[in-house]
Amino acid sequence: MSTEDESGPEFRMVPEESQQHFRLLELPADLLNVLTSVDAPTLKLKSQEGPSGNVLESQIVLCTPDKTYALRQVSTSNSVYVVRPGTSSNSSPDQPTLDAIAQPQSTLELQPAKGASAASYIKAALPTYTPTGHTGSTTKVSKQQLFANIPLSDGECEQVWTDLACFEPEGESYAIVPSDSVKLQAWEAMFATATAMGVDMTHSLHETSQREITTSETEWPEELSRALLRSMTAMPPSLPNEIQLDGDKSAQMLGRALLKDLTGSGQQPVSIMSFETKWADLLPERWRGKADIKLLEGTYKEQHGGETLTFIESEVSKEVAAASSAAAPAEAKSTLGAKRKWHEKFRASMKIA
């Protein structure tokens, strides 16, 4: 079948049995600009595996290094053809031709993934490191394996990994997410050490200072302490091996952890005045004024006419609770013991959890 017009090329349909199978992908303008740039990045198709190990097709996404696009199949009622230049016929050797080699019935549309967070995936997948060494999951996955099974870009996963203070123990091939109580206790240990050594936590911390406050305390592994410091920074370091803690981000993380530690798991509400005083005591003198419950909006509920408050779980935490197959044991105030034994204690808890 062919059509011919003096003002254009001859259009010919390839026989159906000879047609090829194509899936057309419609690219957003910003993604097209990325792909046509001089240093175009490698794109990844990612998904999450289901309980049986099968890929969940509803969660297949296309990722740049720092953005995620959801794939959606869209049907069209219009006739769409894939064509290529054809060979001119003997009867009209000078007439250009186009051969329709495929007729796709649908296209794949890409839309920026909105509202998705890697937090729920990471918290549900990783063992939780608590003061007693117990875990909420016995699954061992490395950071690389974890990211590969999250339907979000590696950049978005990395940001949440940092915010949650996740880490891989030295010499081990699995990742851990510390509980809020562990973050609180590890910070108290580092803050006390820094104060004793005259290190101002509100200033830039050089490598020497970081090493002093993360290794002199024998209670917690250095990897955890380093990850905790990274989670409290807001900007990339201006100099190599140097970090700058962010006052608002640090105060918010510590306030949330303290409130959950005081009122979580069905405990009694705490006085707002008493809570803010304890919160301020966790902060360097220059940041004490940041201990204001307004900084924790969305994580607490006021009671007794606004005199007391209690911690409330975020939507992400609720998703984690629903997704986790085993609940994490209640956290205790006990410590892990000497640093040289924490790996053994953690391994033992994973075997019996």
C-alpha positions as CSV (number, residue, x, y, z in Angstrom):
1,M,0.0,0.0,0.0
2,S,1.4,3.4,-0.9
3,T,0.3,7.0,-1.4
4,E,2.0,9.6,-3.6
5,D,1.8,13.3,-3.7
6,E,3.8,15.6,-5.9
7,S,4.5,17.9,-3.0
8,G,6.0,15.3,-0.7
9,P,7.5,11.8,-0.5
10,E,5.7,8.6,-1.3
11,F,4.3,6.9,1.9
12,R,4.3,3.1,1.9
13,M,3.1,0.7,4.5
14,V,5.3,-2.3,5.2
15,P,3.3,-5.6,5.2
16,E,2.0,-6.4,8.7
17,E,4.0,-9.6,9.0
18,S,7.2,-7.6,8.3
19,Q,6.5,-4.7,10.7
20,Q,8.7,-4.2,13.7
21,H,7.6,-3.7,17.4
22,F,8.4,-0.4,19.0
23,R,7.6,1.3,22.3
24,L,7.7,5.1,22.0
25,L,9.0,7.0,25.0
26,E,7.9,10.6,25.4
27,L,10.6,12.7,27.2
28,P,9.9,15.7,29.4
29,A,11.8,18.8,28.2
30,D,14.2,18.9,31.2
31,L,15.1,15.2,30.7
32,L,15.7,15.8,27.0
33,N,18.1,18.6,27.9
34,V,20.0,16.3,30.2
35,L,20.3,13.6,27.6
36,T,21.5,16.0,24.9
37,S,24.0,17.7,27.1
38,V,27.8,17.3,26.6
39,D,28.2,15.2,29.7
40,A,25.0,13.2,29.5
41,P,24.6,10.9,32.5
42,T,23.8,7.2,32.4
43,L,20.1,6.5,33.0
44,K,18.8,3.6,35.1
45,L,15.5,1.7,35.1
46,K,14.8,0.8,38.7
47,S,12.1,-1.1,40.5
48,Q,11.4,-2.8,43.8
49,E,11.2,-6.5,44.2
50,G,8.1,-8.1,45.6
51,P,8.0,-10.7,48.4
52,S,8.5,-13.5,45.8
53,G,11.5,-11.7,44.3
54,N,9.5,-10.6,41.2
55,V,9.8,-7.0,39.9
56,L,6.8,-4.9,40.9
57,E,5.9,-3.4,37.4
58,S,3.8,-0.7,39.0
59,Q,6.9,0.8,40.5
60,I,9.2,0.8,37.5
61,V,10.9,4.2,37.2
62,L,13.5,5.9,35.1
63,C,16.3,7.6,37.0
64,T,18.9,10.2,36.4
65,P,21.7,10.5,39.0
66,D,19.4,12.8,41.1
67,K,15.9,12.7,39.8
68,T,13.2,10.0,39.4
69,Y,10.5,9.8,36.7
70,A,7.5,7.5,36.9
71,L,6.7,5.4,33.8
72,R,3.1,5.4,32.6
73,Q,1.6,3.6,29.6
74,V,-0.7,5.9,27.6
75,S,-3.0,4.6,24.8
76,T,-3.8,6.8,21.8
77,S,-6.8,6.8,19.4
78,N,-4.7,8.4,16.7
79,S,-2.7,6.5,14.1
80,V,1.0,6.7,14.9
81,Y,3.6,5.3,12.6
82,V,7.3,4.8,12.8
83,V,8.9,5.5,9.4
84,R,12.3,5.4,7.8
85,P,13.5,6.5,4.3
86,G,12.7,3.9,1.7
87,T,14.1,2.8,-1.6
88,S,12.6,4.7,-4.6
89,S,10.5,2.6,-7.0
90,N,11.7,1.8,-10.5
91,S,8.8,3.8,-11.9
92,S,9.7,6.9,-10.0
93,P,13.4,6.8,-9.2
94,D,13.6,10.4,-8.2
95,Q,10.6,10.3,-5.9
96,P,11.6,10.1,-2.1
97,T,9.8,7.5,-0.1
98,L,8.9,6.8,3.5
99,D,8.3,3.3,4.7
100,A,6.0,2.8,7.8
101,I,7.8,0.0,9.6
102,A,5.7,0.0,12.8
103,Q,2.4,1.2,14.2
104,P,2.6,1.5,18.0
105,Q,-0.7,1.3,19.8
106,S,0.5,3.1,23.0
107,T,3.4,5.3,24.3
108,L,5.3,5.4,27.5
109,E,5.0,8.8,29.3
110,L,7.5,10.0,31.9
111,Q,6.4,12.2,34.8
112,P,8.5,13.4,37.7
113,A,7.8,11.2,40.8
114,K,6.2,13.4,43.4
115,G,5.9,12.8,47.1
116,A,8.1,9.7,47.1
117,S,10.7,9.3,49.8
118,A,13.4,6.7,50.2
119,A,12.9,6.8,54.0
120,S,10.2,4.2,54.2
121,Y,12.1,1.8,52.0
122,I,15.4,2.2,53.9
123,K,13.8,1.9,57.4
124,A,11.8,-1.2,56.4
125,A,14.7,-2.9,54.8
126,L,17.6,-2.3,57.2
127,P,18.2,-3.7,60.7
128,T,17.6,-1.0,63.4
129,Y,20.5,-0.4,65.7
130,T,19.2,0.2,69.3
131,P,20.9,0.7,72.6
132,T,20.5,-3.0,73.4
133,G,21.9,-4.1,70.1
134,H,18.5,-5.6,68.9
135,T,17.2,-5.2,65.4
136,G,13.9,-5.0,63.6
137,S,15.0,-7.1,60.7
138,T,17.4,-10.0,60.2
139,T,18.0,-9.2,56.5
140,K,21.6,-8.2,55.6
141,V,22.0,-5.9,52.6
142,S,24.8,-3.7,51.6
143,K,24.3,0.0,50.7
144,Q,24.7,-0.8,47.1
145,Q,22.1,-3.6,47.2
146,L,19.8,-1.4,49.2
147,F,19.8,1.4,46.6
148,A,19.4,-1.0,43.7
149,N,16.1,-2.2,45.2
150,I,14.6,1.3,45.8
151,P,12.6,2.9,42.9
152,L,14.2,6.3,43.3
153,S,17.4,7.9,42.0
154,D,20.7,7.1,43.8
155,G,21.0,10.8,44.6
156,E,17.6,10.8,46.4
157,C,18.6,7.6,48.2
158,E,21.9,9.0,49.3
159,Q,20.3,12.1,50.7
160,V,17.9,10.1,52.9
161,W,20.8,7.7,53.8
162,T,22.7,10.7,55.1
163,D,19.7,12.2,56.9
164,L,19.0,8.9,58.8
165,A,22.7,8.5,59.7
166,C,22.8,5.1,58.2
167,F,26.2,3.4,58.1
168,E,28.0,0.2,57.2
169,P,30.2,-1.2,60.1
170,E,33.9,-1.4,59.3
171,G,34.8,-4.7,57.8
172,E,31.2,-5.7,57.3
173,S,29.0,-5.9,54.1
174,Y,25.7,-4.9,55.6
175,A,24.0,-1.5,56.4
176,I,22.3,-0.4,59.6
177,V,19.9,2.5,60.5
178,P,20.3,3.8,64.1
179,S,17.3,4.4,66.2
180,D,16.4,7.8,67.5
181,S,17.5,6.8,71.0
182,V,20.9,5.7,69.8
183,K,21.3,9.0,67.9
184,L,20.5,10.8,71.1
185,Q,22.9,8.9,73.3
186,A,25.7,9.0,70.8
187,W,25.3,12.7,70.4
188,E,25.4,13.2,74.2
189,A,28.7,11.3,74.3
190,M,30.2,13.3,71.5
191,F,29.0,16.6,72.9
192,A,30.4,15.8,76.4
193,T,33.8,14.9,74.8
194,A,33.9,18.0,72.7
195,T,33.1,20.2,75.7
196,A,35.8,18.6,77.7
197,M,38.3,19.1,74.9
198,G,37.3,22.7,74.2
199,V,35.9,21.9,70.7
200,D,33.1,24.3,69.6
201,M,30.5,22.2,67.8
202,T,29.1,25.3,66.2
203,H,32.3,26.0,64.2
204,S,33.8,24.1,61.3
205,L,35.1,20.8,62.5
206,H,38.4,19.8,60.9
207,E,39.4,16.1,60.6
208,T,41.5,16.3,63.8
209,S,38.5,17.5,65.8
210,Q,36.2,15.0,64.2
211,R,38.5,12.1,65.1
212,E,38.9,13.3,68.7
213,I,35.2,13.4,69.4
214,T,34.3,10.2,67.5
215,T,37.0,7.9,68.7
216,S,37.7,9.0,72.3
217,E,34.3,7.7,73.4
218,T,34.4,3.9,73.7
219,E,30.7,3.4,73.9
220,W,29.8,3.8,70.2
221,P,31.4,2.7,67.0
222,E,33.2,5.5,65.1
223,E,31.1,4.7,61.9
224,L,27.9,5.7,63.8
225,S,29.4,8.9,65.2
226,R,30.7,10.0,61.8
227,A,27.3,9.2,60.2
228,L,25.5,11.2,62.9
229,L,27.7,14.2,62.3
230,R,27.1,14.0,58.5
231,S,23.4,13.9,59.1
232,M,23.5,17.2,61.0
233,T,25.2,19.2,58.2
234,A,23.3,21.1,55.6
235,M,25.9,22.1,53.0
236,P,28.8,20.2,51.4
237,P,32.1,21.0,53.1
238,S,33.9,24.0,51.9
239,L,37.3,22.3,52.5
240,P,38.3,18.6,52.2
241,N,37.8,16.6,55.4
242,E,35.9,19.5,57.1
243,I,32.2,19.7,58.1
244,Q,30.0,22.4,59.4
245,L,27.0,21.4,61.6
246,D,23.8,23.2,60.8
247,G,22.1,24.7,63.9
248,D,18.5,24.3,62.8
249,K,19.0,20.8,61.4
250,S,20.9,19.6,64.5
251,A,18.4,21.1,66.9
252,Q,15.5,19.6,65.0
253,M,17.0,16.1,64.9
254,L,17.9,16.2,68.6
255,G,14.5,17.6,69.7
256,R,12.6,15.0,67.7
257,A,14.8,12.2,69.2
258,L,14.4,13.5,72.7
259,L,10.6,13.9,72.5
260,K,10.2,10.4,71.1
261,D,12.5,9.0,73.9
262,L,10.5,10.8,76.6
263,T,6.9,10.2,75.3
264,G,7.1,7.5,72.7
265,S,5.7,3.9,73.1
266,G,2.7,5.0,75.1
267,Q,4.6,7.0,77.8
268,Q,3.0,10.0,79.6
269,P,3.0,13.5,78.0
270,V,5.8,15.7,79.1
271,S,5.6,19.4,80.2
272,I,6.6,21.7,77.4
273,M,8.7,23.8,79.7
274,S,10.5,20.8,81.1
275,F,11.0,19.3,77.6
276,E,12.5,22.6,76.1
277,T,14.9,22.8,79.1
278,K,16.2,19.3,78.5
279,W,16.3,19.9,74.8
280,A,18.4,23.1,75.3
281,D,20.8,21.2,77.5
282,L,21.7,19.0,74.5
283,L,22.7,22.0,72.4
284,P,25.9,24.2,72.4
285,E,25.4,27.5,74.2
286,R,25.1,29.4,70.9
287,W,22.2,27.2,69.8
288,R,20.2,27.0,73.1
289,G,17.6,29.5,71.8
290,K,16.7,27.0,69.0
291,A,15.0,24.7,71.5
292,D,11.5,25.8,70.5
293,I,8.7,23.4,69.8
294,K,7.8,25.3,66.7
295,L,10.9,23.7,65.1
296,L,9.2,20.3,65.6
297,E,5.9,21.1,64.0
298,G,4.2,18.0,62.7
299,T,5.9,15.6,65.2
300,Y,4.0,16.4,68.4
301,K,0.5,16.9,69.8
302,E,-0.3,19.3,72.6
303,Q,-2.4,18.2,75.5
304,H,-3.8,19.7,78.7
305,G,-4.5,23.1,77.3
306,G,-1.1,23.4,75.6
307,E,0.9,22.7,78.8
308,T,2.1,19.3,77.8
309,L,3.0,17.5,74.5
310,T,3.5,14.0,73.2
311,F,5.3,12.6,70.2
312,I,3.3,11.5,67.1
313,E,4.6,9.3,64.3
314,S,5.0,10.8,60.9
315,E,3.4,9.3,57.8
316,V,6.8,7.7,56.8
317,S,7.0,6.0,60.2
318,K,3.5,4.6,59.8
319,E,4.4,3.3,56.3
320,V,7.5,1.6,57.8
321,A,5.4,0.0,60.6
322,A,3.0,-1.4,58.1
323,A,5.7,-2.7,55.7
324,S,7.9,-4.3,58.3
325,S,7.3,-8.0,58.9
326,A,8.8,-7.9,62.4
327,A,8.4,-5.2,64.9
328,A,11.6,-3.8,66.5
329,P,11.9,-4.7,70.2
330,A,11.4,-1.9,72.8
331,E,14.5,0.2,73.3
332,A,16.2,0.1,76.7
333,K,18.4,2.6,78.4
334,S,21.3,0.1,78.7
335,T,24.5,0.6,76.7
336,L,26.3,-1.6,74.3
337,G,29.5,-2.0,76.3
338,A,33.0,-1.7,75.0
339,K,33.6,-0.7,71.3
340,R,35.5,-3.9,70.7
341,K,32.4,-6.0,71.4
342,W,29.6,-4.1,69.7
343,H,29.9,-6.0,66.4
344,E,29.6,-9.3,68.2
345,K,26.6,-8.2,70.2
346,F,24.9,-6.8,67.1
347,R,25.5,-10.0,65.1
348,A,24.0,-12.1,68.0
349,S,20.9,-9.9,68.1
350,M,20.3,-10.4,64.3
351,K,20.5,-14.2,64.7
352,I,17.8,-14.3,67.4
353,A,15.6,-11.4,66.2
